[in-house]
């Protein structure tokens, strides 16, 4: 196996409950230059996909808590994301593959598979659509988020964020200017239960304060609806 990275910066979420398979994929893809996260069940995968941006998803179908079809349906119909999805299926599961394509999957691999084949199929969507790795930086005026390193800057000023503040910011940076509802943010922060209104207010306060101290004043509350970032904050 060669180790020279060929996919520097492509961020992949592995959704696989078999820890051995997940670990092998993680090790191989990291050696090849990918940035890799793992979710071991369907609900954890949906929460991660709502909170962070990925360039591709490796999705097993037989998952606990929510199966791969439910994850795929949430990705396409609730989160409205076009992230390429590579299904991992048992050999001979034709009906499952067809159902996956109907729900918006892009490709599939039957187990057992060659790791090099996984890499090739993850790289293919980028080569088809851009000819290169897509940009990993999101911007809202002077506010910049590097999705590879999760570093945040306002101009040249670095911003240090608590984990939940980062979750909120990553969602808002997905489409600056879009109003994101309070309930959606609560589901991202507390996927297994309901966060109290005071808890969300506290998290919003921490994020707003951190951005303001770095010089960004484009964080807006849309009363009765949710929150957004102004793409071009006034000077």
C-alpha positions in Angstrom: 0.0 0.0 0.0 1.4 3.4 -1.0 1.3 6.1 1.6 1.8 9.3 -0.4 -1.3 11.4 0.1 -3.5 12.0 -2.9 -6.6 13.4 -1.3 -5.3 16.2 1.0 -8.2 17.9 2.7 -11.2 15.8 1.5 -13.3 15.3 4.6 -15.1 12.0 4.9 -17.6 10.6 7.4 -17.5 6.8 7.9 -20.9 5.5 9.1 -20.2 1.9 10.1 -21.1 -0.1 13.3 -18.4 -2.8 12.7 -15.5 -1.3 14.6 -12.9 -3.4 12.8 -14.1 -2.3 9.3 -14.4 1.3 10.5 -10.9 1.3 12.0 -9.4 -0.2 8.8 -11.1 2.4 6.7 -10.1 5.2 9.0 -6.4 4.2 9.1 -6.2 3.7 5.3 -8.0 6.9 4.3 -5.9 9.0 6.8 -2.7 7.6 5.3 -4.0 8.7 1.9 -4.6 12.3 3.0 -8.3 12.3 3.9 -9.7 13.9 7.0 -11.8 11.2 8.6 -14.6 11.1 11.2 -16.6 8.0 12.3 -20.2 7.5 13.5 -21.1 4.1 14.8 -24.9 4.4 14.5 -27.5 6.1 12.4 -28.6 8.8 14.9 -25.0 9.8 15.6 -24.4 10.1 11.8 -27.4 12.3 11.3 -26.3 14.6 14.2 -22.8 14.9 12.7 -24.1 15.6 9.2 -26.2 18.3 10.5 -23.4 19.9 12.6 -20.4 19.6 10.2 -19.7 19.7 6.5 -18.3 16.7 4.7 -17.1 16.1 1.2 -18.3 12.5 1.1 -20.0 9.8 3.3 -19.2 6.1 3.5 -22.6 4.7 4.6 -23.3 1.2 5.8 -26.9 0.2 5.5 -27.3 -2.1 8.6 -26.9 0.3 11.5 -28.3 0.5 15.0 -30.8 3.2 16.1 -31.4 4.4 12.6 -30.5 2.4 9.5 -28.6 3.6 6.5 -31.8 4.4 4.5 -33.0 6.6 7.3 -29.6 8.4 7.4 -29.7 8.9 3.6 -33.3 10.2 3.7 -32.4 12.7 6.5 -29.3 13.8 4.5 -31.3 14.5 1.3 -34.7 15.5 2.5 -34.3 17.1 5.9 -30.7 18.5 5.8 -31.0 19.1 2.0 -27.4 18.2 1.4 -26.0 17.0 -1.9 -22.9 15.4 -0.2 -21.8 12.3 -2.3 -22.8 9.1 -0.6 -21.0 5.7 -1.1 -23.1 2.8 0.2 -21.5 -0.2 1.8 -23.7 -3.2 1.2 -23.6 -7.0 1.6 -22.9 -8.8 -1.7 -26.1 -9.6 -3.6 -28.3 -7.0 -1.9 -29.7 -5.7 -5.2 -33.0 -4.4 -3.8 -31.1 -2.6 -1.1 -28.8 -0.9 -3.6 -31.8 0.1 -5.8 -33.6 1.6 -2.7 -30.4 3.5 -1.8 -30.1 5.0 -5.3 -33.8 6.0 -5.1 -33.1 7.9 -1.9 -30.1 9.7 -3.4 -27.0 7.5 -3.0 -24.3 8.1 -5.6 -22.4 4.8 -5.7 -22.0 1.5 -3.8 -19.4 -1.1 -2.8 -20.3 -4.7 -1.9 -18.5 -6.2 1.1 -15.8 -7.4 1.2 -14.1 -4.6 -0.8 -10.6 -3.4 -1.6 -9.5 -0.3 0.2 -8.0 1.1 -2.9 -11.5 0.9 -4.5 -12.9 2.9 -1.7 -10.4 5.7 -2.3 -11.0 5.7 -6.1 -14.8 6.0 -5.6 -14.4 8.8 -3.0 -12.1 10.8 -5.3 -14.3 10.3 -8.4 -17.1 12.9 -7.6 -14.5 15.7 -7.1 -12.7 14.9 -10.3 -16.0 14.9 -12.2 -17.4 18.1 -10.8 -14.4 20.3 -10.2 -11.3 18.6 -11.5 -9.8 19.3 -8.1 -10.6 19.3 -4.4 -13.3 21.8 -3.6 -12.6 24.8 -1.4 -12.8 24.1 2.3 -13.2 27.7 3.5 -16.6 29.2 4.3 -16.9 33.0 4.6 -19.4 35.5 5.9 -17.8 38.9 5.4 -14.6 39.0 7.5 -15.5 35.8 9.2 -13.7 32.7 7.9 -14.1 29.0 8.8 -11.7 26.4 7.6 -13.7 23.2 7.6 -10.6 21.0 7.4 -8.9 22.3 10.5 -12.0 23.9 12.1 -10.0 27.1 12.6 -12.0 30.3 12.8 -10.7 33.8 12.0 -12.2 37.3 11.8 -9.8 39.0 9.5 -6.4 38.0 10.9 -7.8 37.5 14.4 -8.2 33.9 15.5 -11.4 32.9 17.3 -11.3 30.3 20.0 -14.7 28.5 20.4 -16.2 26.0 22.8 -17.4 22.7 21.1 -21.1 23.7 21.1 -20.3 27.1 19.7 -18.4 25.5 16.9 -21.4 23.3 16.1 -23.7 26.3 15.8 -21.2 28.3 13.7 -20.6 25.4 11.3 -24.4 25.2 10.7 -24.7 29.0 10.2 -21.7 29.1 7.9 -23.2 26.4 5.6 -25.3 29.2 4.0 -24.5 32.7 5.4 -27.7 34.8 5.3 -30.0 31.9 5.8 -32.1 32.0 9.0 -31.6 28.8 11.0 -34.4 28.0 13.4 -34.0 27.6 17.1 -35.4 24.1 17.0 -32.9 22.9 14.4 -30.0 24.2 16.5 -31.3 22.5 19.6 -31.5 19.2 17.7 -27.9 19.6 16.7 -26.7 20.4 20.2 -28.8 17.9 22.0 -29.8 15.2 19.5 -31.0 12.7 22.2 -33.2 15.1 24.3 -34.6 18.6 24.3 -32.3 21.4 25.4 -34.0 24.0 27.7 -34.5 27.5 26.2 -32.0 28.9 28.7 -29.4 26.4 27.6 -29.6 27.5 24.0 -29.6 31.2 25.0 -26.4 30.5 26.9 -24.7 28.9 23.9 -25.8 31.7 21.6 -24.4 34.2 24.0 -21.0 32.5 24.2 -20.7 32.3 20.4 -21.8 35.9 19.9 -19.4 37.2 22.5 -16.4 35.2 21.0 -17.1 36.6 17.5 -17.7 40.1 18.8 -14.4 40.2 20.7 -12.6 39.2 17.5 -14.3 42.1 15.6 -17.3 40.4 13.9 -20.7 42.0 14.5 -22.7 40.1 11.9 -24.4 37.6 14.1 -28.1 38.3 14.1 -31.1 37.1 16.1 -34.3 37.0 14.1 -36.8 37.3 16.8 -39.3 34.4 17.0 -37.5 32.5 14.3 -33.8 31.8 14.8 -30.3 33.1 13.9 -28.2 34.0 10.9 -24.9 35.5 9.8 -25.0 38.6 7.6 -22.8 37.8 4.5 -21.4 41.3 4.5 -21.5 42.9 8.0 -21.5 46.7 7.8 -18.2 48.4 8.5 
